[in-house]
């Protein structure tokens, strides 16, 4: 529905009001900033007669099309408003879809950005726009506006676009009022407003929905073509929805995550609709569901790296396929990767995929695997050979079927019983070609069966279908890789020409440039939209009751959480460039078993100088030696006599000489999520990797860990350089979403920090010979720098009871006798911080491979695991005990044509516990508690509160007294300026080049009401909902669909 965007200057506020109130008496949605916080806002829903518009003016000369939500950027709260869109067609009767063309962001606290350049006019390089004077206008949301303007976002006011036709019409979905979180791209922006909606009474919820104030956007492609078959009119549609769970650009987002979400996951539906029937067929695509990476700065081949072992990968793979089976009942994987050795590593990836699927152990009919090397089978552009694949999957085509519904009586005839999951490397070009062929085959079979008694010509239908799929492939490719799809000409025409080949070559070159020079910036914008950057939080709609609930939840955390104690082994070893020579690692990795039988849950092993730091090695990383040490560690842990547990390598990474390896017990892999790794170079002004750090972070339950293996600047007197290296690593090493080392609950450094002992050589050697550790420690550079607050603030180090670990003559217990005669010192250290981290052991091991001795430390840590269902239940209980509004979780309904359920007329009775907290309604002395404020609430001041006379309490809710509900003043007067656009009834926007921005936030009732009067007549009163029927009918788009 079209709305006017209104502005009140002082105090600043924004409002959305339907253009024609008489046809949609839904009221006005008002947004205000919340003083003192940029992560909160105020939203209020006024009735038409309550809104006094004499202080308001229209901010946009044309109507707008709803609010996408709120976001904080650079310490300002902005409201996202759809300012231009265009219809792409009708999927079914009453199901119109619109493409977003322009979104503007308006600040709730400033008018600096009210007049701004239309982002559609910006260049493709994502640069900031300029004003007429050539000065750069730094709008905080400029890149978000650019993202929304590229034409890949869609919405509808009529139905739930996040679900397929089958999902929307199945009986299981009738009582579910929720969007599919996988495909709702503005979920982060709109969550606060959905929470605001859930706390409104039922009538106001329906008013909010009727107004079309809230927009729910998908990203992907929607295309509609009208075709005639045997003189019957059909709408042929292709709808692709890109998942936002693991969203990003080509080389920044690959493979699977620990939650089972894969990159470039797309659900594509082909719909053929007429007034008599509705046909639908669904396919999916997604990145190979294993942990893998690929570097983008290569023109021809991009080497694939498998970043996690098979055993550590399997829990995530199982989560992925468990969810697919829950959604689609059965899955047939069509793997289009190379089956023969290639320099790019496709065969390696394909083998990992097949291994992962074979280890799932599902019923043989649940998950199938079909391998088809498309490049090999269709060499030379002979894509007609895809027919061989179609023969291989013919039996699954018949088993899975398609969805068919009789639209005359809304009876479901067939349901689709399985889905094809197609993948190649990027899930773009080869995938789109094959999915088009599958979709065409199923569609032709259906049409021919339906019109089997008549002779029909399908050329027009096939041409339109191919055109839609070619457009679909181009759109999805532009989102993920930055260019249109390769092979799209064959999809469109069924032919391969020289010009097609030349076009594909040009696209490949463009992809190289975009992937290497633009995708990082795009990834940051996508993460910002999805709320995945560091320190981002959902804009909360201010509600003083919710504030109190949050405090109570914090105090009662033990009621919805559990904890367990784990042990962590950590060790550091500088190898001096020496490879494995057969020396047993037991004295180092198993030393703690001498006095503790507890098997560590986690092993963290850091190496330095794992390779010789020669000029050739400094600029590149050789992983072969690291892999040898990984094998030796695994062998040592899993071959120990009397071992009760098996260990699995969770993750490893390497920066030239520094390497970090993490092993965990096999039976806890499933409890570990969000494993990431990162590196930071500090050598040669940050260019070379001879010095620097590698880090691995993870979440165990709901407790986060970060492990760091660093190698700082060498040289006895280079203390300042080492301090600088530390700060470069601590502040510059970043994980995904902007997380730093300090973002974690627990941090352990296993490193060669290279700090020395500041004593003359002979004196230091004498103390070492005597075992006078105290004398040496008094001159330890690291402890001195920490005491003076220059490095490692907040960190601890266990008490050192062992001799200096550096530098020995190789293979001996003799300190350095070379020409340099290095002073003995503790270069190898283990430092830690974390409130629940307790060190049990800190010692060294006697290994002789290197001129260093390895160090080790054993820790205990308490792991917190939250029961999120129990938390939600307690949150509801707390809210209901403090509010007369039932807590609801009802996002807008998805089927607008459903009949409304008549609400019960029975009044809701207040609970006894809440009656006890009310002021005495029969008390006449006037001695009421003082009014509440934002900072002081009468129910929290600890004083005795007059009790209600329960014998006189009726079943009628006192908050429903007529005198208690106040209007906003006299009836609404409409200036002619606000009525001038009343003819904007149909939703048919034009491309508008003017400025656009918007804001919004939440409604609360934080004012004190006594004896039916209010201190603030403009505040929306809290109204108790009648009845307990939460089945709000389809009201989105109801007013647009009235006959």
Secondary structure as the mmCIF struct_conf table of DSSP 4:
data_model
#
loop_
_struct_conf.conf_type_id
_struct_conf.id
_struct_conf.beg_label_comp_id
_struct_conf.beg_label_asym_id
_struct_conf.beg_label_seq_id
_struct_conf.end_label_comp_id
_struct_conf.end_label_asym_id
_struct_conf.end_label_seq_id
STRN STRN1 UNK A 3 UNK A 8
TURN_TY1_P TURN_TY1_P1 UNK A 9 UNK A 12
STRN STRN2 UNK A 13 UNK A 18
BEND BEND1 UNK A 19 UNK A 19
TURN_TY1_P TURN_TY1_P2 UNK A 21 UNK A 23
STRN STRN3 UNK A 28 UNK A 34
TURN_TY1_P TURN_TY1_P3 UNK A 35 UNK A 36
STRN STRN4 UNK A 37 UNK A 46
TURN_TY1_P TURN_TY1_P4 UNK A 48 UNK A 50
TURN_TY1_P TURN_TY1_P5 UNK A 54 UNK A 55
STRN STRN5 UNK A 56 UNK A 58
BEND BEND2 UNK A 59 UNK A 62
STRN STRN6 UNK A 64 UNK A 64
STRN STRN7 UNK A 67 UNK A 73
TURN_TY1_P TURN_TY1_P6 UNK A 74 UNK A 75
STRN STRN8 UNK A 76 UNK A 90
BEND BEND3 UNK A 91 UNK A 92
TURN_TY1_P TURN_TY1_P7 UNK A 93 UNK A 94
STRN STRN9 UNK A 96 UNK A 107
BEND BEND4 UNK A 108 UNK A 109
BEND BEND5 UNK A 111 UNK A 111
TURN_TY1_P TURN_TY1_P8 UNK A 112 UNK A 113
BEND BEND6 UNK A 114 UNK A 115
HELX_RH_3T_P HELX_RH_3T_P1 UNK A 119 UNK A 121
BEND BEND7 UNK A 122 UNK A 122
TURN_TY1_P TURN_TY1_P9 UNK A 124 UNK A 125
HELX_LH_PP_P HELX_LH_PP_P1 UNK A 127 UNK A 129
STRN STRN10 UNK A 130 UNK A 130
TURN_TY1_P TURN_TY1_P10 UNK A 132 UNK A 133
BEND BEND8 UNK A 134 UNK A 134
STRN STRN11 UNK A 136 UNK A 136
TURN_TY1_P TURN_TY1_P11 UNK A 140 UNK A 141
HELX_RH_AL_P HELX_RH_AL_P1 UNK A 142 UNK A 148
TURN_TY1_P TURN_TY1_P12 UNK A 149 UNK A 150
BEND BEND9 UNK A 151 UNK A 151
STRN STRN12 UNK A 153 UNK A 155
BEND BEND10 UNK A 157 UNK A 158
STRN STRN13 UNK A 159 UNK A 159
TURN_TY1_P TURN_TY1_P13 UNK A 161 UNK A 162
BEND BEND11 UNK A 163 UNK A 163
HELX_RH_AL_P HELX_RH_AL_P2 UNK A 165 UNK A 169
BEND BEND12 UNK A 170 UNK A 170
HELX_RH_3T_P HELX_RH_3T_P2 UNK A 171 UNK A 173
TURN_TY1_P TURN_TY1_P14 UNK A 174 UNK A 175
TURN_TY1_P TURN_TY1_P15 UNK A 181 UNK A 183
TURN_TY1_P TURN_TY1_P16 UNK A 185 UNK A 186
HELX_RH_AL_P HELX_RH_AL_P3 UNK A 187 UNK A 198
TURN_TY1_P TURN_TY1_P17 UNK A 199 UNK A 199
BEND BEND13 UNK A 200 UNK A 200
HELX_RH_AL_P HELX_RH_AL_P4 UNK A 202 UNK A 210
TURN_TY1_P TURN_TY1_P18 UNK A 211 UNK A 212
STRN STRN14 UNK A 214 UNK A 214
STRN STRN15 UNK A 218 UNK A 229
TURN_TY1_P TURN_TY1_P19 UNK A 230 UNK A 231
STRN STRN16 UNK A 232 UNK A 242
BEND BEND14 UNK A 244 UNK A 244
TURN_TY1_P TURN_TY1_P20 UNK A 245 UNK A 246
TURN_TY1_P TURN_TY1_P21 UNK A 250 UNK A 252
BEND BEND15 UNK A 253 UNK A 253
BEND BEND16 UNK A 255 UNK A 255
STRN STRN17 UNK A 256 UNK A 256
TURN_TY1_P TURN_TY1_P22 UNK A 258 UNK A 259
BEND BEND17 UNK A 260 UNK A 260
STRN STRN18 UNK A 262 UNK A 262
TURN_TY1_P TURN_TY1_P23 UNK A 263 UNK A 264
STRN STRN19 UNK A 266 UNK A 273
BEND BEND18 UNK A 275 UNK A 276
STRN STRN20 UNK A 277 UNK A 285
BEND BEND19 UNK A 289 UNK A 290
STRN STRN21 UNK A 292 UNK A 294
BEND BEND20 UNK A 299 UNK A 300
STRN STRN22 UNK A 304 UNK A 306
BEND BEND21 UNK A 308 UNK A 308
HELX_RH_AL_P HELX_RH_AL_P5 UNK A 310 UNK A 328
BEND BEND22 UNK A 329 UNK A 329
STRN STRN23 UNK A 331 UNK A 335
BEND BEND23 UNK A 337 UNK A 337
BEND BEND24 UNK A 339 UNK A 340
TURN_TY1_P TURN_TY1_P24 UNK A 343 UNK A 344
HELX_RH_AL_P HELX_RH_AL_P6 UNK A 346 UNK A 358
TURN_TY1_P TURN_TY1_P25 UNK A 359 UNK A 359
BEND BEND25 UNK A 360 UNK A 360
TURN_TY1_P TURN_TY1_P26 UNK A 364 UNK A 366
STRN STRN24 UNK A 367 UNK A 371
HELX_RH_AL_P HELX_RH_AL_P7 UNK A 374 UNK A 377
TURN_TY1_P TURN_TY1_P27 UNK A 378 UNK A 378
HELX_RH_3T_P HELX_RH_3T_P3 UNK A 379 UNK A 381
HELX_RH_3T_P HELX_RH_3T_P4 UNK A 383 UNK A 385
HELX_RH_AL_P HELX_RH_AL_P8 UNK A 386 UNK A 392
TURN_TY1_P TURN_TY1_P28 UNK A 393 UNK A 393
HELX_RH_AL_P HELX_RH_AL_P9 UNK A 394 UNK A 400
STRN STRN25 UNK A 403 UNK A 406
TURN_TY1_P TURN_TY1_P29 UNK A 407 UNK A 410
STRN STRN26 UNK A 411 UNK A 414
STRN STRN27 UNK A 419 UNK A 423
BEND BEND26 UNK A 425 UNK A 428
HELX_RH_AL_P HELX_RH_AL_P10 UNK A 429 UNK A 450
TURN_TY1_P TURN_TY1_P30 UNK A 451 UNK A 453
BEND BEND27 UNK A 454 UNK A 454
HELX_RH_AL_P HELX_RH_AL_P11 UNK A 459 UNK A 480
TURN_TY1_P TURN_TY1_P31 UNK A 481 UNK A 481
BEND BEND28 UNK A 482 UNK A 483
HELX_LH_PP_P HELX_LH_PP_P2 UNK A 484 UNK A 485
TURN_TY1_P TURN_TY1_P32 UNK A 486 UNK A 487
HELX_RH_AL_P HELX_RH_AL_P12 UNK A 488 UNK A 493
BEND BEND29 UNK A 494 UNK A 494
HELX_RH_AL_P HELX_RH_AL_P13 UNK A 498 UNK A 517
TURN_TY1_P TURN_TY1_P33 UNK A 518 UNK A 518
HELX_RH_AL_P HELX_RH_AL_P14 UNK A 519 UNK A 529
TURN_TY1_P TURN_TY1_P34 UNK A 530 UNK A 531
BEND BEND30 UNK A 533 UNK A 533
TURN_TY1_P TURN_TY1_P35 UNK A 534 UNK A 535
HELX_LH_PP_P HELX_LH_PP_P3 UNK A 538 UNK A 539
STRN STRN28 UNK A 540 UNK A 541
HELX_LH_PP_P HELX_LH_PP_P4 UNK A 542 UNK A 542
HELX_RH_AL_P HELX_RH_AL_P15 UNK A 544 UNK A 555
TURN_TY1_P TURN_TY1_P36 UNK A 556 UNK A 556
HELX_RH_3T_P HELX_RH_3T_P5 UNK A 557 UNK A 560
STRN STRN29 UNK A 561 UNK A 574
TURN_TY1_P TURN_TY1_P37 UNK A 576 UNK A 577
BEND BEND31 UNK A 582 UNK A 582
HELX_RH_AL_P HELX_RH_AL_P16 UNK A 586 UNK A 589
BEND BEND32 UNK A 590 UNK A 590
HELX_RH_3T_P HELX_RH_3T_P6 UNK A 591 UNK A 594
TURN_TY1_P TURN_TY1_P38 UNK A 595 UNK A 595
HELX_LH_PP_P HELX_LH_PP_P5 UNK A 598 UNK A 600
BEND BEND33 UNK A 601 UNK A 601
STRN STRN30 UNK A 602 UNK A 608
BEND BEND34 UNK A 610 UNK A 611
HELX_RH_AL_P HELX_RH_AL_P17 UNK A 615 UNK A 618
TURN_TY1_P TURN_TY1_P39 UNK A 619 UNK A 619
BEND BEND35 UNK A 620 UNK A 620
HELX_RH_AL_P HELX_RH_AL_P18 UNK A 624 UNK A 638
TURN_TY1_P TURN_TY1_P40 UNK A 639 UNK A 639
TURN_TY1_P TURN_TY1_P41 UNK A 641 UNK A 642
STRN STRN31 UNK A 647 UNK A 655
TURN_TY1_P TURN_TY1_P42 UNK A 656 UNK A 657
STRN STRN32 UNK A 658 UNK A 665
HELX_RH_3T_P HELX_RH_3T_P7 UNK A 666 UNK A 671
STRN STRN33 UNK A 672 UNK A 683
TURN_TY1_P TURN_TY1_P43 UNK A 684 UNK A 687
STRN STRN34 UNK A 688 UNK A 700
TURN_TY1_P TURN_TY1_P44 UNK A 701 UNK A 702
STRN STRN35 UNK A 703 UNK A 711
BEND BEND36 UNK A 715 UNK A 715
TURN_TY1_P TURN_TY1_P45 UNK A 716 UNK A 717
HELX_RH_AL_P HELX_RH_AL_P19 UNK A 719 UNK A 732
HELX_RH_3T_P HELX_RH_3T_P8 UNK A 736 UNK A 738
HELX_RH_3T_P HELX_RH_3T_P9 UNK A 741 UNK A 743
BEND BEND37 UNK A 744 UNK A 745
STRN STRN36 UNK A 746 UNK A 752
STRN STRN37 UNK A 757 UNK A 757
BEND BEND38 UNK A 759 UNK A 759
HELX_RH_AL_P HELX_RH_AL_P20 UNK A 761 UNK A 770
TURN_TY1_P TURN_TY1_P46 UNK A 771 UNK A 771
HELX_RH_AL_P HELX_RH_AL_P21 UNK A 773 UNK A 777
TURN_TY1_P TURN_TY1_P47 UNK A 778 UNK A 779
STRN STRN38 UNK A 780 UNK A 780
HELX_RH_AL_P HELX_RH_AL_P22 UNK A 781 UNK A 787
TURN_TY1_P TURN_TY1_P48 UNK A 788 UNK A 789
BEND BEND39 UNK A 790 UNK A 791
TURN_TY1_P TURN_TY1_P49 UNK A 793 UNK A 794
STRN STRN39 UNK A 796 UNK A 797
HELX_LH_PP_P HELX_LH_PP_P6 UNK A 798 UNK A 800
BEND BEND40 UNK A 802 UNK A 802
STRN STRN40 UNK A 806 UNK A 806
STRN STRN41 UNK A 808 UNK A 808
TURN_TY1_P TURN_TY1_P50 UNK A 810 UNK A 811
BEND BEND41 UNK A 812 UNK A 814
STRN STRN42 UNK A 815 UNK A 815
BEND BEND42 UNK A 818 UNK A 818
TURN_TY1_P TURN_TY1_P51 UNK A 819 UNK A 820
HELX_LH_PP_P HELX_LH_PP_P7 UNK A 822 UNK A 824
STRN STRN43 UNK A 825 UNK A 825
STRN STRN44 UNK A 828 UNK A 833
TURN_TY1_P TURN_TY1_P52 UNK A 835 UNK A 836
STRN STRN45 UNK A 837 UNK A 844
BEND BEND43 UNK A 849 UNK A 852
STRN STRN46 UNK A 855 UNK A 866
HELX_RH_AL_P HELX_RH_AL_P23 UNK A 868 UNK A 882
BEND BEND44 UNK A 884 UNK A 885
HELX_LH_PP_P HELX_LH_PP_P8 UNK A 886 UNK A 887
HELX_LH_PP_P HELX_LH_PP_P9 UNK A 891 UNK A 893
BEND BEND45 UNK A 894 UNK A 894
STRN STRN47 UNK A 895 UNK A 895
TURN_TY1_P TURN_TY1_P53 UNK A 896 UNK A 897
BEND BEND46 UNK A 898 UNK A 898
HELX_LH_PP_P HELX_LH_PP_P10 UNK A 899 UNK A 904
HELX_LH_PP_P HELX_LH_PP_P11 UNK A 906 UNK A 911
HELX_RH_AL_P HELX_RH_AL_P24 UNK A 912 UNK A 915
TURN_TY1_P TURN_TY1_P54 UNK A 916 UNK A 917
BEND BEND47 UNK A 918 UNK A 918
TURN_TY1_P TURN_TY1_P55 UNK A 921 UNK A 922
BEND BEND48 UNK A 925 UNK A 925
HELX_LH_PP_P HELX_LH_PP_P12 UNK A 928 UNK A 932
BEND BEND49 UNK A 934 UNK A 935
TURN_TY1_P TURN_TY1_P56 UNK A 938 UNK A 940
BEND BEND50 UNK A 941 UNK A 941
HELX_LH_PP_P HELX_LH_PP_P13 UNK A 946 UNK A 948
HELX_RH_3T_P HELX_RH_3T_P10 UNK A 950 UNK A 952
BEND BEND51 UNK A 955 UNK A 956
HELX_RH_3T_P HELX_RH_3T_P11 UNK A 958 UNK A 960
TURN_TY1_P TURN_TY1_P57 UNK A 962 UNK A 964
BEND BEND52 UNK A 965 UNK A 965
BEND BEND53 UNK A 969 UNK A 970
HELX_LH_PP_P HELX_LH_PP_P14 UNK A 971 UNK A 972
HELX_RH_AL_P HELX_RH_AL_P25 UNK A 976 UNK A 979
TURN_TY1_P TURN_TY1_P58 UNK A 980 UNK A 983
BEND BEND54 UNK A 986 UNK A 986
HELX_LH_PP_P HELX_LH_PP_P15 UNK A 989 UNK A 991
BEND BEND55 UNK A 994 UNK A 994
STRN STRN48 UNK A 998 UNK A 998
BEND BEND56 UNK A 1007 UNK A 1007
STRN STRN49 UNK A 1009 UNK A 1010
TURN_TY1_P TURN_TY1_P59 UNK A 1011 UNK A 1012
STRN STRN50 UNK A 1013 UNK A 1014
BEND BEND57 UNK A 1015 UNK A 1015
TURN_TY1_P TURN_TY1_P60 UNK A 1017 UNK A 1018
BEND BEND58 UNK A 1019 UNK A 1019
HELX_LH_PP_P HELX_LH_PP_P16 UNK A 1020 UNK A 1022
HELX_LH_PP_P HELX_LH_PP_P17 UNK A 1024 UNK A 1025
BEND BEND59 UNK A 1026 UNK A 1028
TURN_TY1_P TURN_TY1_P61 UNK A 1036 UNK A 1040
BEND BEND60 UNK A 1041 UNK A 1041
#
